[in-house]
Structure formats: C-alpha cells, structure tokens
Amino acid sequence: MTPRARVRAPQLTGRRWLNTAGDLSLADLRGKVVLLDFWTSCCVNCLHVLDELRPLEEKFADVLVTVGVHSPKFAHEAEPATLDAAVDRYGVHHPVLDDPELATWQAYAARAWPTLVVVDPQGYVVASMSGEGHAHGLDVLVGELVAEHEAKGTLHRGTGPYVPAPAAGSALRFPARAVRLPDGAVLVADTAHHQLVELEPDLETERRRFGTGRRGLSDGPGATFAEPQGAALLPPEVAARVGYDVVVADSVNHALRGLSLADGTVRTVAGTGNQLRRREGGGPALEQDLSTPWDVAWFDGQVVVAMAGVHQLWAFDPVEGVVRVLAGTTAEGVKDGPAEQAWFAQTSGFAVQATADGEVLWFVDAETSALRSLRRTGDPDRSVPVVTDDRLANVQSVAGAGYEVRTHVGQGLFDFGFRDGPAAQALLQHPLGVAVAADGSILVADTYNGAVRRYDPATGEVTTVLRDLAEPSDVLVDGDTLVVVESAAHRLTRELTPPALRVDAGAHRVQRPPTDLAPGTVELTVGFTPPSGQKLDDRWGDPTRLVVASTPPDLLTEGAGSAEGLRRTLRFAEGAEGGVLHVSVQAAACDGDPETGEVPEFAACHLYQQDWGIPVRLVDGAAAELPLDLRGV
C-alpha cells in the first residue's frame, strides 16, 4: 500500500451523543475502522450518503463503526428535539454526535455537507472526501485497512457501540404531503411508514393504505415505496389514457410511481431505481435515472418534478412516457431568468395557480429558504443547446427555453430567519410546502420556523398566519380552514384561517465560520485520488472539470467559469470584503491499473462530483491557497 501521512484524528467534541449507551471517544473505538459522516438533516446530499453507507455498514459490521457528526446549517436543526426526530425519521442506525457549535466540524476542517473522514484502528486519519458517490472507494479502502491492521494485530473484531432508541408508534409517521381527492378524501404521503394513506375528510379515519409498509421498490397490489414525499392528481382525461390517477414522488427509490385509486395497484412510471449521478438526462422515462424526486405537480400540460437531488425541475409526460430537464443548471443557489440558466437549491414543494395570464407554478427552495415561481414566456417545446459557465456538462439540450424563473422571497444559500414585511427583506427558514389561498395570495409551510406564512403578490408583503406548529411540511386550503401537515407531530391539523400576524424574530446567517483568504490572487486546488484499482479515465482527454462562480457575481474578476482540470487561479475584485464561492467539480475514473494505465475492455467507470458553497472573508495576510478534497488519501 502507498504510505500514508500519520495525522492523529482530533477528538470528538459535542453537546451529547445519540444511539449509544453513553459518551464515546476515539480511544473507545481503538481497534475499529471509524468512518465520520459530517451531515446536517436538511441536506438532501447527506440523506443520499446515509443510504449509500447502509450496505457498507452491514458488510463490515464487526470492524467498522460509523459515527454521524451532526453539524447543523439552520438554527432549527441545532435544537435537540430536531436532531432526535431526524435520526428517527431517516433511520440512522449508528452513533450520532450532536455538534451544534461545529466544534468537531472545525477540528476536522470540514467545508461541505456531507464530508466523510476515515480513521484507522490506531486513531490516524487516512482519508477525507466531500460529497456523495464514494461507496465503492470506501469499500476498497476499508477492506485494505482491515487486511493491514489484522496482519499487524491492531484490529479488534466484535460488536460496535450502536444502541437503538426505543421505537415509537403513531398512525402517521413524518407525513410530508396531502392531496385533496375528488370526493373530498385526503391522500397523505406517510413518508416514514413508506406508504400512502387515504383519509376521510375528518383527517383521522383511514379508508385504506397503499404499500405494504416495507421499504422497497416493487409494483403491483403488494407494492412497496421508500420514503414517498409528494403526490399529484392527474386530470381525468390523462388518467383515463395512462391507467393511473396519481403520480407519486418516491424519493429514496429515485422514481415516480403511478397509483390507481380504483384497485390500489402501483406501477413504476419513471426512473430505474438508481440515483442519477450525471448532470444531464432525458428520454424514455423508465430508462432514465432520477435523483430524489421530492414533489410533483400537474402544470402546463405535464407533470413537473422537483428533482431535489440535482437542484433542477424536470418534466414528465405520462402519455408519451418521457422525461426531460425543464429548468436549472444543477448549480446550487438563487439565480433567476430563463429557465435553462436558473439556479435552484433543493426544490421541495409545488402549488399551481391559474391567472388571467396563464398558469403559474409556485415552489419553495428549502436550502435557500426561498419562495419562487415559474411561468411560460415562450415556446416550451423549443429545445436549445446550452453551454454555460455554471454547469459541468459541456452541452445539454434543455427543453424549457420558454419558461422564466423569478424569486419572490429569499436571499441566498446562507441567509434565513423569521421576518415579515416587504418581500425583499422578509425571511423564511427551510420551507417545504406551498399552497394558493382563495384570495390569490401564497401560503408557505415555513418548516423550520414552525409557521405558515403568507405572501401577497399584489402588495409584495409577507405576513405570518399560524405559529407554534411542529415542522409543517405542507398546507391544504379547504374553504375557510387550512389543513396543515405537521410532520414532526405525525398528524394533520385543521386550523381556522386567522387574521395575519406580524413577526420579526430577526435574521440569521449560517453559523459556519467563513474561510479567510488573501485579497487579490488565490490558487484553488481540488485534491482527487482514485481508489485502489482505479485510474483517471483519460482515454478521451482530461476527465476532470471545474466550475467556479461567486455571490455576488462581481466578487471575482478572474477565474469564474467552466474548464477542464482541478486547479484554478482566482482573482478577487479590488476592495471586496468577501462573499460566497460556488465550486463544482467532476472527475471520472475507471477500474484499471494506475501504474501501467491499462484499462480492461469492460471496465466499470465511476463519476465523482461535488458542489461547495464556501463563505469567504478577504483578510490581509491570510492564505493565498484554497485546497479542497473531492477524495484525498
């Protein structure tokens, strides 16, 4: 094996431990391979990693200890009850360190959610990597460490420190969305039970459940789901043609499912069950990988999909059975304008409004705490080849050139709060749902503020309608009442629509400390070491691509844009004090001999990619280098 630098792993420091019998230290874990997973419960990429690690944890159950280090982004996530619920909601079956002050995050110099760090049985850091898609490389690395330390006598096999929390039972379990059916019943995405539930109008009496409750991906009368998040009712004429009534966003299965209300049968209508790893796609729906569809809506003659995992909007044609990119470059942030150039950040909820000028699709971006809209401005069937400075794909045909994106509330990746008033100053905190009120105003399930907010398009004012809710994830307008999905309370509640309140609980920025950099010129480098048995796939040229942008855009005078390679010289504007660097990277590696360069004829290839949003502060005397690790060993 290649010699590794002997870097002692810093101690694990935080407020408390979950899923253990008591506090843990690295000394307690000596003799095991330790995998630290720095995550935050709002981050869809972190949720991907939780699922990627499950097979690895099972394979190496007697030698590998995964420790989740929860380093929160939003203020709400720093509350103990919020983390307790997240560990339950997402089925986290390993010890979790509660790190609300980001003490361990800073000790390990993490810069992105998620970040993975591997510590060997003697307590030394041997690898760090950012983003998702590292399961294969981790499998190889853990196997190497097990062999090395078993031979040295420093590996201890046996059970780990995980102790499961007591199981809790309720009729619903972290419900996500509610859809009104034509007869007045309500269809609920019962997410953590992996089912859909049809309720009577009283919101309590169950008519029937769809799905066995077992996590999985199977069709037919005994169908299975995996954390279904959203659902949309098809128009009757479309349902009659395709043979199902409801499209379901089956998030962890990376699929869309079709539900027939007549007989309860379920079929997969889009997706392969595999997560989309590339940054483009389209074509036959059942041949195309998807990435964490979070909600769906019938808009402008198509099913629009909140493709949260790649920060895009997609369109699904149920009659033709095809999918396409509708909006978004996959860059994460707030950027308006033509749909094919827009930036999104984990779009999570939809509502459609009919206006005199045509339909408007309202949606919320959870990670930028933003309320946004999409409307038609031209020919939506026109496909254009797009080459931009803010995406990794060289060219992609985007069907959606006839749509425009606009942000109404929300300021950026790191700005949130609880503030009413003019929309330009108003603040939300990780909203997940949206609805159209009878008066034409827009209601937002402001999840992490525990509130329902109201945006009036006529006046541009934001007010608060309801408070003291348990993580509301959706709102349904029902006459003079609102049906609120209180996800963390495992229930639907009916509330009279009260006069709007007025709230100003202040503004927040993510507490993550900025990275100090020198004014002027800075060298950006991304470290990438392919796993053992892989080599960079350079058969068709440089297999890496680096994309750099900034907020504000004029922060950089040189270095923004897309190009091959993992190094870039950045020049900051004279007099600038700081901002946010948006860095995206992609590297392709294939199975092969890194020494000889030989690649087997049918070699498996792997795509590694990550997006960083890095707050930076420009300080005289600070470092003139910004090193990032895609995968460093």
C-alpha positions in Angstrom: 0.0 0.0 0.0 1.1 3.6 -0.6 2.4 5.1 2.7 0.0 7.4 4.4 0.8 10.6 6.4 0.4 9.9 10.1 -2.2 12.5 11.1 -3.7 11.9 14.5 -7.5 12.2 14.4 -8.8 15.1 16.6 -11.1 14.2 19.5 -14.9 14.1 19.1 -16.4 17.1 20.9 -20.1 18.0 21.0 -23.2 18.5 23.2 -24.3 14.9 23.5 -24.5 11.5 21.9 -27.4 9.7 20.4 -27.8 6.0 19.6 -25.3 4.9 22.2 -25.3 3.8 25.9 -23.2 6.9 26.8 -20.5 9.2 25.6 -17.9 7.9 23.1 -14.3 8.9 22.4 -11.9 7.8 19.7 -10.0 5.9 22.4 -13.1 3.8 23.0 -13.1 3.0 19.3 -9.5 2.0 19.0 -9.1 -1.2 17.0 -12.0 -0.4 14.7 -12.1 1.5 11.4 -14.0 4.6 12.1 -16.0 6.5 9.4 -17.0 10.0 10.4 -20.0 11.3 8.4 -20.4 15.1 8.8 -24.0 15.7 7.9 -27.0 18.0 8.5 -30.5 16.9 8.4 -31.7 19.4 5.9 -29.2 18.4 3.2 -30.5 16.0 0.5 -26.9 15.0 -0.4 -26.4 14.0 3.2 -29.5 11.8 3.0 -28.1 10.2 -0.1 -24.9 9.3 1.9 -26.9 7.7 4.7 -28.4 5.3 2.2 -25.0 4.7 0.4 -23.4 3.7 3.7 -26.0 1.1 4.8 -24.6 -1.8 2.7 -21.1 -0.8 3.8 -22.1 -0.9 7.5 -23.7 -4.3 7.0 -20.7 -5.8 5.2 -18.2 -4.6 7.7 -20.4 -4.8 10.8 -17.8 -6.3 13.1 -14.9 -4.0 12.2 -16.4 -0.6 11.0 -18.0 2.0 13.3 -19.8 4.8 11.5 -20.2 8.0 13.6 -22.6 10.6 12.3 -21.4 14.1 13.3 -24.4 16.3 13.0 -23.1 19.9 12.3 -26.3 21.9 11.7 -26.8 24.5 9.0 -30.1 26.1 10.2 -30.8 27.3 13.7 -33.8 24.9 14.0 -31.5 22.0 13.3 -29.4 22.9 16.3 -32.3 22.2 18.7 -32.0 18.8 20.4 -35.6 17.7 19.6 -35.0 18.4 15.9 -32.0 16.1 15.7 -33.8 13.4 17.7 -36.6 13.5 15.1 -34.2 13.5 12.2 -32.3 10.4 13.5 -35.7 8.6 13.8 -37.1 10.0 10.5 -34.2 8.8 8.4 -33.5 5.5 10.1 -29.9 6.4 11.3 -28.6 3.2 12.8 -25.2 4.3 14.0 -24.0 6.6 16.8 -24.5 10.3 16.3 -22.6 13.1 17.9 -24.6 16.3 18.3 -22.2 19.1 17.2 -24.3 22.3 17.4 -21.3 24.6 17.8 -19.5 23.0 14.9 -16.5 22.2 17.2 -15.7 18.8 15.6 -16.6 20.2 12.2 -13.9 22.8 12.6 -11.4 20.4 14.2 -11.6 18.2 11.0 -11.5 21.3 8.7 -14.8 20.3 7.0 -16.0 22.7 4.4 -19.1 20.9 2.9 -22.1 18.8 3.8 -21.6 15.9 3.5 -17.9 15.3 4.3 -16.6 11.8 5.1 -13.4 11.1 7.1 -11.8 7.6 7.6 -9.8 7.0 10.8 -7.7 3.8 11.0 -7.7 1.4 14.0 -4.8 3.2 15.5 -6.5 6.6 15.5 -5.0 8.2 12.5 -6.8 10.0 9.6 -6.2 8.2 6.4 -8.8 9.7 4.0 -11.2 12.5 3.6 -13.8 13.1 0.9 -16.6 15.5 0.1 -20.0 14.8 -1.4 -21.7 11.6 -2.3 -20.9 8.6 -4.5 -17.9 7.3 -2.6 -19.4 4.0 -1.5 -17.2 1.9 -3.9 -14.0 3.7 -2.9 -14.8 3.4 0.8 -15.5 -0.4 0.3 -12.0 -0.8 -1.2 -10.3 1.4 1.4 -12.0 -0.3 4.4 -11.0 -3.7 3.0 -7.4 -2.6 2.7 -7.4 -1.2 6.3 -8.9 -4.4 7.7 -6.3 -6.5 6.0 -3.4 -4.3 7.0 -4.4 -4.0 10.7 -5.4 -7.6 11.0 -1.9 -8.5 9.9 -0.4 -6.0 12.4 -2.7 -7.3 15.3 -4.3 -3.8 15.7 -7.8 -4.8 14.5 -10.4 -5.8 17.0 -13.5 -7.6 15.7 -16.8 -7.5 17.6 -20.0 -5.5 18.1 -19.9 -1.8 17.9 -21.3 0.9 20.3 -24.7 1.4 18.5 -27.7 1.2 20.8 -31.1 1.8 19.1 -33.5 4.3 20.5 -36.9 2.9 21.7 -39.3 2.6 18.8 -42.3 5.0 18.7 -45.6 4.2 17.2 -48.2 6.5 15.6 -50.9 6.3 12.9 -48.8 8.5 10.6 -45.0 8.8 10.7 -43.4 12.0 9.5 -46.1 12.7 6.8 -45.0 15.0 4.0 -47.8 16.0 1.7 -51.6 16.0 1.5 -53.6 15.9 -1.7 -57.4 16.5 -1.9 -59.2 13.8 -3.9 -62.3 14.5 -6.0 -64.7 13.0 -3.4 -63.3 15.1 -0.5 -61.0 12.5 0.9 -57.3 13.3 1.5 -54.4 11.3 0.2 -51.3 11.6 2.5 -47.7 10.7 1.9 -46.9 8.8 5.1 -43.2 9.1 4.5 -41.5 7.1 7.3 -44.1 4.3 7.0 -43.3 4.0 3.3 -47.0 4.2 2.4 -49.7 6.4 1.1 -52.9 6.7 3.2 -56.3 7.7 2.1 -58.2 9.6 4.9 -61.8 10.6 5.3 -62.5 14.3 5.3 -62.3 14.2 9.1 -58.5 13.7 8.6 -58.4 10.8 11.1 -60.5 7.9 9.8 -58.5 5.7 7.4 -60.1 4.3 4.3 -57.1 2.3 3.1 -53.3 2.3 2.7 -51.2 1.8 -0.4 -47.9 0.0 0.0 -47.0 -2.8 2.4 -45.1 -0.5 4.7 -41.9 -2.4 3.9 -39.2 -0.2 2.4 -38.5 -1.3 -1.2 -39.3 -0.8 -4.9 -41.9 -3.3 -6.2 -45.0 -2.9 -8.2 -48.5 -4.5 -8.2 -51.1 -4.8 -5.5 -48.4 -5.5 -2.9 -46.3 -2.6 -3.9 -43.5 -1.1 -1.8 -42.2 2.5 -1.5 -39.2 4.2 0.1 -40.0 7.5 1.8 -42.6 8.8 -0.6 -42.6 12.6 -0.4 -45.1 14.1 -2.8 -48.1 13.3 -5.0 -50.2 14.9 -7.7 -53.6 14.1 -9.1 -53.7 13.7 -12.9 -56.5 15.3 -14.9 -59.3 12.7 -15.5 -58.7 12.6 -19.3 -55.0 11.9 -18.8 -55.6 9.3 -16.1 -58.0 7.5 -18.4 -55.3 7.3 -21.1 -52.5 6.1 -18.8 -54.4 3.8 -16.4 -53.5 5.5 -13.1 -54.7 8.6 -11.2 -51.9 9.8 -9.0 -48.2 10.3 -9.7 -46.1 9.8 -6.5 -42.6 11.2 -5.9 -40.9 8.1 -4.4 -37.8 9.9 -3.1 -35.4 7.3 -1.9 -36.3 5.0 -4.8 -35.4 7.8 -7.2 -38.6 7.0 -9.1 -42.1 8.2 -10.0 -44.9 5.8 -9.3 -48.4 5.6 -10.7 -51.2 4.8 -8.3 -54.7 3.6 -9.5 -57.3 4.7 -7.0 -59.8 2.1 -8.4 -57.9 -1.0 -7.5 -54.9 0.3 -5.5 -52.3 -1.0 -7.9 -49.0 0.7 -8.2 -46.6 0.8 -11.1 -43.3 2.5 -11.7 -43.7 5.1 -14.4 -40.3 6.9 -14.4 -36.8 6.0 -13.0 -34.7 2.9 -12.8 -34.3 2.8 -9.0 -30.8 4.0 -9.4 -29.7 7.5 -8.4 -28.8 9.9 -11.2 -25.0 10.6 -11.0 -24.6 12.7 -14.1 -25.7 16.3 -14.5 -27.9 15.8 -17.5 -30.6 13.4 -18.7 -33.8 12.9 -20.6 -35.6 10.4 -22.8 -37.6 7.2 -22.1 -38.8 7.6 -18.6 -38.2 4.0 -17.5 -34.6 4.1 -18.8 -33.6 7.4 -17.1 -32.1 7.5 -13.6 -33.6 10.2 -11.4 -32.3 11.8 -8.2 -34.6 12.2 -5.1 -37.8 13.5 -6.6 -39.4 15.5 -3.7 -42.7 16.7 -5.1 -44.8 16.6 -8.3 -47.5 18.9 -9.8 -49.6 18.9 -13.0 -48.6 22.2 -14.7 -48.9 23.4 -18.2 -49.9 20.0 -19.6 -47.1 18.0 -17.9 -46.0 16.6 -14.6 -43.3 18.9 -13.2 -40.9 17.1 -10.8 -38.9 18.8 -8.0 -35.6 16.9 -8.7 -34.1 17.9 -5.3 -31.0 15.7 -5.6 -29.7 17.6 -8.6 -31.3 21.0 -7.9 -33.4 21.0 -11.1 -37.0 20.9 -12.3 -37.8 18.1 -14.7 -40.9 17.4 -16.7 -42.6 14.0 -17.2 -45.1 13.3 -20.0 -47.2 10.4 -18.7 -48.8 9.7 -22.1 -45.6 9.6 -24.1 -43.6 8.1 -21.2 -40.6 10.5 -21.5 -38.8 12.8 -19.1 -36.7 15.9 -19.7 -34.9 18.7 -17.9 -37.3 21.7 -17.6 -35.2 24.2 -15.6 -31.9 24.5 -13.8 -28.2 24.0 -14.4 -27.6 21.8 -11.3 -25.7 24.7 -9.8 -27.0 25.3 -6.2 -28.1 28.8 -5.3 -30.5 31.6 -6.3 -30.4 32.8 -9.9 -33.4 33.9 -11.9 -34.1 34.5 -15.5 -34.5 32.0 -18.4 -35.3 28.5 -17.0 -32.4 26.8 -18.6 -30.0 29.2 -16.8 -31.6 29.2 -13.4 -30.1 28.0 -10.1 -32.2 26.2 -7.5 -31.4 24.7 -4.1 -33.4 21.6 -3.2 -36.8 22.4 -4.5 -39.3 20.8 -2.2 -42.9 21.8 -2.7 -45.3 22.9 -5.5 -48.6 24.7 -6.0 -50.3 25.8 -9.3 -52.2 29.0 -9.7 -54.5 29.8 -12.6 -54.2 33.5 -13.5 -55.5 35.7 -16.4 -52.1 35.4 -17.9 -51.8 31.7 -17.7 -50.7 29.2 -15.1 -48.0 30.0 -12.5 -46.0 27.2 -10.8 -45.1 28.4 -7.2 -42.4 26.5 -5.4 -40.1 26.7 -2.4 -36.4 26.0 -2.4 -35.6 24.6 1.0 -31.8 25.3 1.1 -32.1 29.0 0.1 -35.3 29.5 2.2 -36.9 30.9 -0.9 -40.3 31.3 -2.5 -40.1 31.2 -6.3 -42.2 30.9 -9.4 -42.1 29.5 -12.9 -44.3 30.7 -15.8 -44.4 30.3 -19.5 -42.9 33.1 -21.5 -42.4 31.5 -24.9 -42.5 28.1 -26.7 -41.9 25.4 -24.1 -41.3 22.8 -26.8 -38.2 24.6 -28.1 -35.1 22.8 -27.2 -31.8 24.7 -27.1 -28.2 23.5 -26.7 -26.9 25.2 -23.7 -23.2 25.9 -22.9 -22.8 27.9 -19.7 -20.1 28.9 -17.3 -22.0 27.5 -14.3 -22.5 23.9 -15.2 -20.3 20.8 -15.7 -21.8 19.4 -18.8 -20.3 20.9 -22.0 -23.6 20.8 -23.9 -27.1 19.8 -22.9 -30.3 20.1 -24.8 -32.7 21.7 -22.4 -36.4 21.6 -23.1 -37.8 24.5 -21.2 -36.5 27.5 -23.1 -40.0 29.0 -23.0 -40.1 29.5 -19.2 -38.9 32.2 -16.8 -37.9 31.8 -13.1 -38.5 34.5 -10.5 -37.6 34.7 -6.8 -40.1 36.5 -4.6 -38.7 35.8 -1.1 -35.2 34.6 -0.3 -31.7 35.9 -0.5 -29.1 33.1 -0.7 -27.7 29.8 0.5 -26.7 31.1 3.9 -29.4 33.6 4.8 -32.6 32.7 6.7 -34.7 33.9 9.6 -38.2 34.7 10.7 -39.1 38.2 9.5 -42.3 39.7 8.0 -42.6 42.8 5.9 -41.6 43.7 2.3 -40.6 40.6 0.4 -37.1 41.9 -0.3 -36.4 41.9 3.4 -38.6 39.1 4.6 -37.0 35.8 5.7 -38.1 32.1 5.8 -36.3 29.1 7.3 -36.1 25.9 5.2 -39.7 25.9 3.8 -41.0 22.6 2.4 -44.6 23.3 1.2 -46.7 25.9 -0.6 -50.4 26.5 -1.4 -52.6 29.1 -3.2 -55.2 30.8 -1.0 -58.6 31.7 -2.1 -57.7 35.4 -2.3 -54.8 34.7 -4.7 -52.1 35.0 -2.0 -49.5 32.3 -1.5 -49.2 30.3 1.7 -45.8 28.8 2.7 -45.2 25.9 5.1 -42.2 27.6 6.8 -41.0 24.3 8.2 -38.1 25.3 10.4 -39.9 28.3 11.8 -42.9 26.2 12.7 -45.2 28.6 10.9 -47.5 29.2 7.9 -46.5 32.4 6.2 -48.5 34.4 3.6 -47.0 36.3 0.6 -49.3 38.7 -1.2 -48.2 39.2 -4.9 -50.3 42.3 -5.2 -48.5 44.2 -2.3 -45.2 42.3 -2.1 -45.8 41.9 1.7 -45.0 38.8 3.8 -47.0 38.1 7.0 -47.5 35.2 9.4 -50.7 33.3 9.5 -50.1 30.5 12.0 -47.3 29.8 14.5 -46.1 27.1 17.0 -46.5 24.3 14.6 -44.4 21.1 14.6 -42.3 21.3 11.3 -45.2 22.0 8.9 -44.3 20.4 5.6 -47.5 21.2 3.6 -50.7 23.3 3.6 -54.0 22.4 2.0 -56.7 25.1 1.6 -60.1 23.9 2.5 -62.7 26.7 2.4 -62.3 28.9 5.5 -59.8 26.4 7.1 -56.3 25.3 6.4 -55.2 21.7 6.7 -51.6 21.7 7.9 -49.3 18.6 7.7 -47.4 18.8 11.0 -44.6 16.4 10.0 -42.8 16.3 13.4 -46.1 15.8 15.3 -47.1 12.9 12.9 -50.5 14.5 12.2 -52.7 16.6 10.0 -54.5 19.5 11.8 -57.3 21.7 10.7 -57.0 25.4 11.6 -59.3 28.4 11.1 -57.6 30.9 8.9 -56.8 33.8 11.4 -56.0 37.4 10.6 -52.4 37.7 9.6 -49.9 38.3 12.4 -46.7 40.3 12.1 -43.4 38.8 13.2 -39.8 39.9 13.2 -37.7 37.4 15.1 -34.5 38.5 13.3 -32.3 37.5 10.5 -29.7 34.7 10.6 -26.7 33.6 8.6 -25.4 30.1 8.7 -23.0 29.9 11.8 -20.4 28.0 9.8 -17.3 30.2 10.0 -16.0 31.8 6.8 -12.7 30.8 5.2 -10.2 33.6 5.4 -8.4 34.2 2.1 -5.9 36.8 1.0 -7.2 39.7 -1.2 -6.1 39.6 -4.8 -5.0 36.3 -6.2 -5.7 32.9 -4.7 -4.9 29.4 -6.1 -7.8 26.9 -5.9 -6.9 23.2 -6.0 -9.1 20.2 -5.7 -7.5 17.0 -4.4 -8.6 13.8 -6.0 -7.0 10.4 -5.5 -8.9 7.5 -7.2 -9.5 4.4 -5.0 -7.1 1.5 -5.3 -7.7 -0.4 -8.6 -8.9 2.8 -10.4 -7.3 5.4 -12.6 -8.4 8.6 -14.1 -10.2 7.9 -17.3 -8.1 9.9 -19.7 -8.9 7.9 -22.8 -10.8 10.8 -24.3 -8.9 13.7 -22.8 -8.9 15.3 -19.4 -11.6 13.6 -17.3 -12.0 16.4 -14.8 -14.0 19.6 -14.9 -14.0 22.5 -12.5 -16.8 25.2 -12.4 -16.4 28.4 -10.3 -18.9 31.2 -9.7 -19.4 33.7 -6.9 -22.1 35.6 -4.9 -22.0 38.5 -5.6 -21.1 37.8 -9.2 -18.6 40.7 -9.2 -16.6 39.2 -6.3 -14.4 37.5 -8.9 -12.7 39.4 -11.7 -10.8 36.3 -13.0 -11.3 32.6 -12.6 -15.0 32.2 -12.9 -16.4 29.7 -15.5 -16.1 26.1 -16.5 -12.9 24.4 -17.7 -11.0 21.1 -17.5 -8.6 20.5 -14.7 -8.6 20.6 -10.9 -6.6 23.9 -10.4 -7.8 27.5 -11.0 -6.3 30.9 -10.3 -8.9 33.2 -8.8 -8.6 37.0 -8.6 -10.9 38.9 -6.2 -12.2 42.4 -7.1 -10.2 45.2 -5.5 -11.8 46.4 -2.3 -14.0 43.3 -2.0 -14.5 42.1 1.6 -16.0 38.7 1.0 -18.9 36.6 -0.3 -19.6 33.1 -1.3 -17.6 30.9 -3.7 -19.6 28.3 -5.6 -17.3 25.5 -6.7 -18.4 22.4 -8.6 -16.1 19.6 -9.6 -16.4 16.4 -11.6 -13.8 13.6 -12.1 -14.2 10.3 -14.0 -12.2 7.2 -13.0 -12.3 3.6 -14.3 -11.2 0.3 -13.0 -7.7 -0.3 -14.2 -4.0 -0.4 -13.3 -2.9 3.1 -12.2 0.8 2.1 -12.8 0.5 0.7 -16.3 -2.5 2.7 -17.4 -4.2 -0.5 -18.7 -8.0 -0.5 -18.6 -9.9 -3.7 -19.0 -12.2 -3.9 -22.1 -15.4 -3.9 -19.9 -14.1 -1.8 -17.1 -16.6 -0.2 -14.7 -16.4 3.5 -14.6 -17.2 5.9 -11.7 -18.2 9.5 -11.7 -17.1 11.6 -8.7 -18.6 15.1 -8.2 -19.3 17.6 -5.5 -20.6 21.2 -5.1 -19.3 23.5 -2.5 -20.8 26.8 -1.3 -17.9 28.4 0.7 -18.3 31.6 2.6 -15.1 33.6 2.3 -13.7 36.6 4.1 -10.8 38.5 2.5 -8.2 39.4 5.1 -4.7 40.7 4.6 -2.1 38.1 5.5 -4.5 35.2 5.1 -3.7 32.1 2.9 -3.4 32.6 -0.8 -4.4 29.0 -1.4 -7.8 27.2 -1.1 -7.4 23.4 -1.1 -10.5 21.3 -1.3 -10.7 17.5 -1.3 -13.0 15.6 -3.6 -11.3 12.5 -2.5 -8.0 12.7 -0.6 -6.0 9.9 0.8 
